[in-house]
Amino acid sequence: MERISTHDRDVLRGLAARLRAAADSPESQAKRELWRRHNALQGDRPLILAFPEGAWPELLPESVLQCADPKLRQWEWTLRSRLYTWEVIRDDSFVEPWFDIGWHIQIGNYGFDVPMHYGDSRGSYVWDAPIKDLERELPKLHFRTLSVDRPATYRDLALANEIFGDLLPARIRGMLFWTVGMTWEAAKLVGLENLMLLMCDQPEQVHRLMAFLRDEHLHFIQWLEDEGLLTPNDESDYVGSGGVGCTDELQPDTEVGITLRQRWGFAESQETVGISPAMFEEFVLPYQIPLLDKFGLNCYGCCEGLEHRIGPILRSVPRLRRVSVAPSANQETLAEALAGRYIYSRKPYPAHVCVNFNEPAIRADLRHTLTVARGQPLEIIMKDTHTVEGQAWRIKRWVELAREEVARAA
């Protein structure tokens, strides 16, 4: 066992005790039940979430961390961010009485490195797509090499339990991948603009590329299942492009080593928002369906407007439960198509929060959604918040405004 200073231990134990109290509170239990009913399409009211995402450095800067050990500082930040959400942001998320440790997994490339060149701003980057001649270089693609370091994972698990496991037991659980959408992987390999041009100029080669990515992703997720690495995502877990996974429909029978059918799945195709609906049906959706068919419940969509794609998505995606309604989406079209049979997962305009905090615009946006989606299973999720311009109160205030508008519309 690693030597841990008394100071670092006390810091982590204090945070773990506060989280355990939150998890055991009647409020947290009530919110858990709200999400369970919501995901079963039986919710009582619209649910509200707010994710600081890129704005976290402004809400919880490095300077607030007290642990000296680098690994423990990471764990401290995880504990503090959960507490900040519970104690300050006060949305409809709830707290679990666990501390999650992720598997140490190494994932190789497809045969090509894709170096990203980052700027000074958070998250912005450019890249030089490595495949210049798709027909000639397609044979060079290969499945990614996959490996897991179980001893390292178990050491982390034992360390967390040794420090604060009596207060907040540690378990192996985490997001091993986000999406099986694949078009971002294709864009990285051939370039974003070039991918769309190739659909016109070399359609058969694009089909070959997408078939390779489909087969490779099927191999990847099946490897996770065969290796016993899959864990449930049916509690407070982030699923899809926002939303909480709490459900009793997936019924995992163990905490580690479940099947894909006992998990939520997710796909999107933000990168191809500029192609026609017919091209989406030809080049994208057919390759995603075999992957989504592996999962017990599915989410679809992220920042792309789905109003021109929603028909084939609703017809094709198996066990679809949650559909993203992006900031720029035609809400009326999607509300009519979803018709209360799926979760209407609305993402409001983050610019009203991130750039110039504009309460009238925020309220107008919320009222529009609440009017259009009235009577549907609705969640309103503020995300893609890459800054709050140093004003940490903005996220909390958005939640307060959302609650006021939900109450007004009731």
C-alpha positions in Angstrom: 0.0 0.0 0.0 1.3 3.5 -0.9 2.3 5.8 2.0 -0.3 8.5 2.3 0.3 11.6 4.4 -2.1 12.2 7.3 -3.0 15.6 5.7 -4.0 14.1 2.4 -5.9 11.3 4.1 -7.8 13.8 6.3 -8.7 15.9 3.3 -10.1 13.0 1.3 -12.0 11.5 4.3 -13.6 14.9 5.1 -14.9 15.1 1.5 -16.0 11.5 1.4 -18.0 11.9 4.6 -19.8 14.9 3.2 -20.6 13.0 0.0 -21.9 10.0 1.9 -24.2 12.2 3.9 -25.6 13.7 0.6 -26.0 10.2 -0.8 -28.0 9.0 2.2 -30.2 12.1 2.3 -33.9 11.8 1.5 -33.4 14.5 -1.2 -30.9 12.3 -3.0 -33.2 9.3 -2.8 -36.1 11.3 -4.1 -34.1 12.5 -7.1 -33.1 9.0 -7.8 -36.7 8.0 -8.0 -37.5 11.0 -10.3 -34.9 9.8 -12.8 -36.1 6.2 -12.6 -39.6 7.3 -13.5 -38.4 9.8 -16.1 -36.4 7.1 -17.9 -39.4 4.9 -17.9 -41.4 7.7 -19.6 -43.5 8.1 -16.5 -42.0 11.3 -15.1 -43.8 13.9 -13.1 -42.1 17.0 -14.3 -39.2 18.2 -16.6 -35.8 17.4 -15.1 -33.0 19.9 -15.0 -29.2 19.3 -15.3 -26.3 21.7 -15.6 -22.8 20.5 -16.6 -19.9 23.1 -16.2 -17.8 21.0 -18.5 -15.0 23.4 -19.8 -15.9 26.0 -17.2 -14.9 23.8 -14.3 -11.4 25.5 -14.0 -13.3 28.7 -13.2 -15.6 27.0 -10.6 -13.0 24.7 -9.0 -9.5 26.0 -9.9 -6.4 24.1 -9.1 -5.8 26.4 -6.2 -8.6 24.9 -4.1 -7.0 21.5 -4.1 -5.2 20.6 -0.8 -3.7 17.2 -1.4 0.0 16.9 -2.3 0.0 13.5 -4.0 -0.8 13.9 -7.7 -3.2 10.9 -7.8 -4.9 12.0 -4.7 -5.3 15.5 -6.1 -7.2 14.0 -9.0 -9.4 12.1 -6.6 -9.9 15.2 -4.5 -11.0 17.1 -7.5 -13.5 14.4 -8.3 -15.0 14.5 -4.8 -15.1 18.3 -4.8 -16.8 18.5 -8.2 -19.5 16.1 -7.0 -20.0 18.1 -3.9 -20.0 21.4 -5.8 -22.8 20.1 -8.0 -24.8 18.9 -5.0 -24.2 21.8 -2.7 -23.9 24.8 -5.1 -25.4 24.0 -8.6 -28.4 22.2 -7.1 -29.8 20.7 -10.2 -31.7 17.4 -10.4 -28.6 15.1 -10.2 -28.2 12.9 -7.2 -25.3 11.4 -5.3 -24.3 7.7 -5.1 -22.7 6.3 -2.0 -19.7 5.1 -4.0 -16.4 6.2 -5.4 -15.8 5.0 -8.9 -12.4 3.7 -10.1 -12.0 3.3 -13.9 -10.2 0.5 -15.6 -6.6 1.2 -16.8 -7.1 0.5 -20.5 -4.8 1.2 -23.4 -6.2 1.7 -26.8 -4.0 1.8 -29.9 -4.6 3.5 -33.3 -6.0 2.3 -36.6 -2.6 2.2 -38.2 -2.2 6.0 -38.5 -1.3 8.5 -35.9 -3.5 11.6 -35.8 -1.5 14.3 -34.1 -3.7 17.1 -32.6 -2.2 20.6 -32.5 -3.8 22.6 -29.6 -4.1 26.3 -29.3 -4.2 28.4 -26.2 -7.9 28.3 -25.8 -9.5 25.4 -24.0 -10.2 22.5 -26.3 -9.5 24.1 -29.6 -7.2 22.2 -32.0 -6.4 21.4 -35.6 -5.1 18.2 -37.2 -3.6 17.0 -40.4 -5.7 14.0 -41.6 -3.2 11.2 -42.3 -5.1 9.5 -45.2 -4.6 11.4 -48.4 -5.6 8.7 -50.9 -8.5 6.7 -49.5 -8.5 4.0 -52.1 -4.8 3.4 -51.8 -4.5 3.7 -48.1 -7.6 1.8 -46.9 -5.7 -1.5 -46.8 -3.3 0.0 -44.2 -6.1 0.3 -41.6 -6.2 -2.3 -38.9 -8.1 -2.9 -35.6 -6.8 -1.0 -32.6 -4.6 -2.9 -30.1 -6.4 -3.3 -26.8 -5.1 -4.1 -23.4 -6.1 -3.7 -19.7 -3.8 -3.3 -16.7 -5.8 -5.1 -14.1 -3.1 -4.9 -11.3 -2.9 -1.1 -11.6 -6.7 -0.9 -11.5 -6.9 -3.1 -8.4 -4.1 -1.1 -6.7 -6.2 2.1 -7.1 -9.3 0.3 -5.9 -7.5 -0.9 -2.8 -5.9 2.5 -2.1 -9.2 4.3 -2.3 -10.9 1.8 0.0 -8.0 1.9 2.5 -8.3 5.7 2.7 -12.0 6.3 2.8 -13.8 3.0 1.9 -15.6 2.9 5.3 -17.3 6.2 4.4 -17.5 6.0 0.6 -16.7 2.5 -0.7 -14.7 2.3 -3.9 -15.8 0.2 -6.8 -14.7 -0.4 -10.4 -17.1 1.5 -12.7 -16.7 4.0 -15.4 -17.2 5.2 -19.0 -15.0 3.0 -21.3 -16.1 4.8 -24.4 -18.6 7.5 -25.2 -20.1 7.0 -28.6 -20.3 4.4 -31.3 -21.2 7.0 -33.9 -17.9 6.5 -35.8 -18.1 9.6 -38.1 -15.7 11.5 -35.9 -13.2 8.7 -36.3 -13.7 8.8 -40.1 -13.2 12.6 -40.1 -10.0 12.3 -38.1 -8.6 9.8 -40.7 -9.6 11.6 -43.9 -10.5 15.1 -42.9 -13.9 16.6 -42.1 -14.5 18.5 -45.4 -12.9 15.7 -47.4 -15.2 13.1 -45.8 -18.2 14.9 -47.2 -16.6 15.3 -50.6 -15.6 11.7 -50.8 -19.3 10.7 -50.3 -19.8 12.3 -53.7 -16.5 11.5 -55.4 -15.7 8.1 -54.1 -18.8 6.6 -52.5 -17.7 3.0 -52.6 -14.5 3.9 -50.7 -16.5 5.7 -48.0 -18.7 2.6 -47.7 -15.5 0.5 -47.2 -14.2 3.0 -44.6 -17.5 2.9 -42.7 -17.7 -0.9 -42.9 -14.2 -1.1 -41.5 -15.1 1.3 -38.6 -18.3 -0.7 -37.9 -16.4 -4.0 -37.7 -13.6 -2.5 -35.6 -16.0 -0.9 -33.2 -18.0 -4.2 -32.9 -14.7 -5.9 -32.1 -13.8 -3.3 -29.5 -17.1 -3.4 -27.6 -17.2 -7.2 -27.8 -13.6 -7.3 -26.4 -14.8 -5.2 -23.4 -17.6 -7.7 -22.8 -15.4 -10.8 -23.3 -12.7 -9.4 -21.0 -15.3 -8.8 -18.2 -14.6 -5.0 -18.2 -18.2 -3.7 -18.7 -19.8 -2.1 -15.7 -23.4 -0.9 -15.4 -24.4 2.7 -16.3 -27.9 2.5 -14.8 -27.5 4.7 -11.7 -26.3 8.4 -11.6 -24.2 7.7 -14.7 -24.0 10.2 -17.5 -25.5 8.6 -20.6 -25.9 9.7 -24.2 -25.1 13.4 -24.7 -26.5 14.3 -21.3 -29.0 12.7 -19.0 -28.9 10.3 -16.1 -29.0 6.6 -16.7 -31.0 5.6 -13.6 -33.3 2.7 -14.6 -34.5 -0.7 -13.4 -35.0 -2.0 -16.9 -31.5 -3.1 -17.7 -31.1 -5.3 -14.7 -27.3 -5.9 -14.5 -26.7 -9.0 -12.4 -23.2 -8.0 -11.2 -21.1 -4.9 -10.7 -18.3 -5.9 -13.0 -18.5 -8.1 -16.1 -22.0 -7.4 -17.4 -23.1 -7.7 -21.0 -23.6 -5.0 -23.5 -27.3 -5.7 -23.5 -27.3 -4.6 -19.8 -26.0 -1.1 -20.7 -27.2 2.1 -22.3 -25.7 2.7 -25.8 -25.2 5.9 -27.7 -24.5 7.2 -31.2 -24.5 10.5 -32.9 -23.1 12.1 -36.1 -22.4 15.7 -35.4 -19.7 15.9 -38.0 -22.0 15.1 -40.9 -24.6 17.7 -40.1 -23.9 19.2 -43.5 -24.9 16.2 -45.6 -28.3 15.5 -46.9 -30.8 13.2 -45.2 -30.4 10.7 -48.0 -26.7 10.6 -47.6 -27.1 10.2 -43.8 -29.3 7.2 -44.5 -26.8 5.8 -46.9 -23.4 6.4 -45.3 -24.0 6.8 -41.6 -27.0 5.2 -40.0 -26.8 1.7 -41.5 -23.3 1.3 -40.0 -24.4 2.5 -36.5 -27.4 0.2 -36.2 -25.5 -3.1 -35.7 -23.6 -1.4 -32.9 -26.6 0.1 -31.2 -28.4 -3.3 -31.5 -26.0 -4.6 -28.9 -27.3 -2.4 -26.1 -30.4 -2.7 -23.9 -31.5 1.0 -24.2 -30.2 3.7 -26.6 -29.7 7.4 -26.9 -29.2 9.2 -30.1 -27.9 12.6 -31.1 -25.7 15.4 -29.6 -25.2 18.9 -31.0 -26.5 18.1 -34.5 -30.1 19.1 -35.4 -32.0 15.9 -36.0 -35.2 17.3 -37.5 -34.1 16.2 -41.0 -33.0 12.8 -39.8 -35.5 11.9 -37.1 -37.7 9.6 -39.3 -35.1 7.0 -40.2 -33.6 7.2 -36.6 -37.0 6.4 -35.1 -37.6 3.6 -37.5 -34.2 2.1 -37.2 -32.5 2.5 -33.8 -33.4 -0.4 -31.6 -34.7 0.2 -28.1 -34.4 4.0 -28.5 -35.3 5.9 -25.4 -33.5 9.3 -25.4 -33.2 11.8 -28.4 -31.1 14.9 -28.3 -32.7 18.2 -29.2 -29.8 20.5 -30.0 -29.7 24.3 -29.4 -30.4 25.0 -33.1 -32.8 22.2 -33.7 -36.3 22.7 -34.9 -38.1 21.9 -31.6 -41.6 21.8 -33.1 -40.6 19.2 -35.7 -38.9 17.0 -33.1 -41.7 17.3 -30.6 -44.2 16.2 -33.2 -42.0 13.2 -34.2 -41.2 12.1 -30.7 -44.8 12.4 -29.6 -44.1 11.5 -26.0 -42.7 8.0 -26.9 -39.1 9.1 -26.2 -37.3 11.4 -23.9 -37.1 14.9 -25.3 -33.5 15.8 -24.3 -33.3 19.5 -24.8 -29.9 21.3 -24.8 -30.6 25.1 -24.5 -28.3 27.8 -26.0 -25.1 27.8 -23.9 -24.1 31.3 -25.2 -26.7 32.9 -23.1 -24.8 31.6 -20.1 -21.3 31.6 -21.3 -20.9 34.8 -23.2 -23.2 37.5 -21.9 -25.4 36.2 -19.2 -28.9 37.2 -20.5 -31.8 36.3 -18.2 -34.5 37.4 -20.6 -33.1 35.3 -23.4 -32.6 32.3 -21.1 -36.2 32.6 -19.9 -37.5 32.9 -23.5 -35.5 29.9 -24.6 -36.8 27.8 -21.6 -40.4 28.9 -22.2 -40.3 28.0 -25.8 -39.1 24.5 -24.9 -41.6 24.0 -22.1 -44.4 25.1 -24.5 -43.3 23.0 -27.4 -42.6 19.8 -25.4 -45.5 20.1 -23.0 -46.7 16.6 -22.0 -43.6 14.9 -23.2 -40.9 13.3 -21.0 -38.6 16.3 -21.0 -35.1 17.0 -19.6 -33.4 20.3 -20.0 -29.6 20.1 -19.9 -27.2 23.0 -19.9 -24.0 21.8 -21.4 -21.1 22.9 -23.7 -20.4 25.5 -21.2 -16.7 26.2 -22.0 -16.5 29.4 -19.9 -18.5 31.5 -17.5 -16.1 34.4 -17.9 -14.9 34.0 -14.3 -18.4 34.4 -12.9 -19.0 31.1 -11.1 -22.5 32.1 -10.1 -23.8 31.8 -13.7 -24.4 28.0 -13.7 -26.2 28.1 -10.4 -28.3 31.0 -11.5 -29.3 29.2 -14.8 -30.6 26.3 -12.7 -32.7 28.7 -10.5 -34.1 30.3 -13.7 -34.9 26.8 -15.1 -36.7 25.8 -11.9 -38.7 29.0 -12.0 -39.8 28.5 -15.6 -40.7 24.8 -15.0 -42.8 25.8 -12.0 -44.4 28.6 -14.1 -45.3 26.2 -16.8 -46.8 23.5 -14.5 
